Amino acid sequence: ARTAARTLRTSGRGVVCRLEACTLRRVPDQNGSVRQLSVLQTVGGSRGIAQRRFSFAGSSTRGGREEVDSLEERAFRELRSLGPTAQQLAAEDVLQRTLGVRGGDPRSATVVLGKLARARQSKLACMVLTWLHNSSLQANTFHYGAAVSACEKGSDWRRALDLLREMQRLGLQCNTITCSSAISACEKGGEWVKALQLLRWMTESSIQRNTITFNAAISACEKQGAWTHALHLFSTMAPIRVKADTITYNATLSACGKPGEWIKAFHILDEMKQNMVEVDTITYNAVIGACEKRGEWVLALRLLSTMSKESVQVDTMTCNTTLSACGKFGAWATALQILSQMIDSRVQADTITCNAMITACEKRGEWIKAFEILGWLTGSGIEADHITYNAAISACESRGEWARGIGLLAGMSRSSLQVDGMTYNAAVTACAKDSQWMQVFALLDLMARGGDRPSLIAHQASAVVGRIAGQAAFMSCSEAFVRRDVWRELVGQAHRLYPSQARSWALVSSRALW
């Protein structure tokens, strides 16, 4: 604020200025040019500190720093306007007309590269480096660091590694920040092997590795399922005195969570608390995910309770993972309690929430509860998917409620949801349990009309064929199935599975293919 006041006093006219709040109008300078300075109001009285720096806009005095800022912004905008198909010659023309008029100030190039990095423009950043070389200007470590940062933000790992190799060729020193950015680019591009190779190269080149470096490498392994490598990297941090932070632990825990290594996840969680590293929602979600993969639903519930005791925020993913763990075991009553707590805590439920709930009910044959949850889902404006209906139809199948299963199948068609083989299989099995053979054959025919392969239909219906074998209803209903190619596959499958009924299958086949 004091700097702003001094600047305005030198301008002389049209100024209203207070130390704690500056209101600035257009101020003509000695040459008649107009400058406008905008300063946000500051708080704290006469000794208050301005919270944001001021900047000049518009035309400015000759040779001032304001002109450099304007040229840098102009270069950035014109480079962006070239689009994704930008060519090197066009980029060099822009840079020559903007930054070149001042002799190619290296500091200006650094600023432009920083702007391109924030905009994730790795290709344009590399073009700026090429222009520096073609203009006989010296590109330094800062230029390359900004370009690698642009590659990192744009997930352009190939260009990032090429820039590191170019730095080596030019004799420029690669530092920790530049290498960490390159590893992060590999992580975002799913190249965990490249990330590990680069980390090893840093060790061989005596480049210091810090927490950010290891975080990027561990995340690269975690995202690609290389959990053993992630654990190895995590274990090497303490011996070289690199401190692990919350991001480090969360990435390692997530790596353990995907294969269901819940014992290792609990050990890491205990270590995290002993080292007094802050735990957050992501931490517990990763450990609960590891428990869910192995069906350890009781441990998942304990972790959920611990989160409440430690005042760690519970989000939708936390509840969904815990519900999924309960669903695999069929603990539908516990799942209902979690859903009630979600509603009370105003945690947003989604389709995954309801799918886990209905799956829990389906495991125990609680088709009535499954229908209630399905109704609540519709009333809450949550969109059901094919997994939702599959679980609900399976719940009906387990209790022989074939008519309700058929109704849900029709509801899927009305909602334009994809009906897959699992859906038909549940509906067919529900009908077969109650000897509803006409419905069975109608569903199989519907599968055929939907474009499913005859062999797939026969595979889905193989369990039903065993119930049909030897029953007179099979003979009387053969005409209901109108697709002869499907009949041929179905009868052939039945003949292989039940050779004792060979004469019946031959007679049925002759009637169906007549």
Steps between C-alpha positions, in 0.01 A plus 500: 500500500787742579664419167172572322465831682854608411444406135184704483650803669763520227222504238344805658141532383162335547601285794308400810719287724481371855752272657250238613287515187617623161252615237686586182372684198646553157823695538667669201878505516731770372478371143122496502472121512231351719573241764249330726605341826258272683572420866267295717393642834730401784409433860698595807505879532790727423751216539298246304665277242360478147368150436559507125759669288391770257580498131489752218273455200487686169778702342795597711816704514777417260737234624297422812443156641130537418581476130683171556198358684276605214726338240515176696122483531464584132746224405311251714162590352622487142670167556180358647306627198709278271304201628599133524630497141755774565810494281851600607531780243174660614606479864840653426331784311286577805797489735714718274226767476448504876801392704748557216449878497681516835789288384351175629522561873549156663287609794209572268533156346489348848178685576338384174609143567347521847170617353506218247572251778197614697294469182634143437643599161801268479529520122512880498749497788735285295458742209613785723815304587566437131459872430752582771755266337426625146535861616842431649360566845618289788232270640575434864386257769203719590371493142522122483350462846197704395465297178517170691238638738275567199550138392417379852176697516407380152589133572748518211760260639677441167585868455601525868755219461623646171561832673701332774717328239545832322609663825766232541620554145530875558678454830218656705462381857179311573369582845254333735203711389550429130541125555200489733290667232615243244413212736160657560450518121574127479258438787219687325575315179487159670871431437601366839804314361635824351439673832706239685776518242516877538508468878791255471678739263468778760678279752779418253537869410509606868189714459325542830162330531237655721148421618340632181725276290402187689133600508491520121679164459280321757186643340620377160530146639171523687299606197629208294458238772873453566441493874815303588715769334304770682568329834868466414529872420319584823741284701806671349399849610582472870858367455594799283318740735228609261193583705171340397196727509127438474517472121774237526305286743174537307661393173661198669174406671311529172758268342430245776125548470464392139623140551334482841819498709310610808757374755776712344257791478431481874873490578558811288205676665642425845841629393337814363338573836817421696694749286226756563427544130156644438240247388211606281203358312716361220708311756206315648335445163810316381511271806124435486543418131762239587260343753217504245709311244548214748150505646617629840176689559532504881837677476353742248225586751760558774692736277179688421435537872860615559458774241208643697696486827799676345279760328617393155245589235300210359416540132298306245792279402557401863142387543482331161812294567374395842159415354665291232690307767171436684329409175746224420420336832127570478494720812194686377385619845838664564492648152162659576647656814786649300253639247300656785818660636579633154162671482536643853851628425390640164750290312392482138386155389542395137435204272795306643351542848171345396669223304695395808182512711298287258789255465504456878127425493541265205757288684244426771197477272345818644316587183245720680777721641663504159177633348471760776852626431429504127191710565695736727764535232240605244337742743833660586577577138792256489537329164497120504731307268508141374693389810215628718242299310719191480534492879127556549406226249747264670329574833168400343659188351628382839141501635324380186331834433516450126213734417669795673824413327325513162353835601844639578627369168222688323589811703855480371375497143281804565796684652718415197750320724722230359375150578798266517539124538509524880161673504340236278663220696349623828155539344517161328610327820219667696243370249655153488485462879121535481475281186392797286633343182305720263663803659840328478469440129361849442802652676742284303329604181525865612872449543524361149305789353730737686795372300664271756691204357329159523799355687475777758131437546561129539765570760268728695220243481706189579397504866136526398529208260565268793164596652325459168645156427243219516198732540206487263479878506823511304332318213184709499681833514757434229296693244524816717864532413503622142871534426614168354872581519465571871301179548774304331762644736280452805412139418863423416608642834232303681599179321861543614402579857229236537580205267249279687220702339635448148173364359300792640747754359493337157118510494491861617760596244303340216180684606672836554682491168207363301 
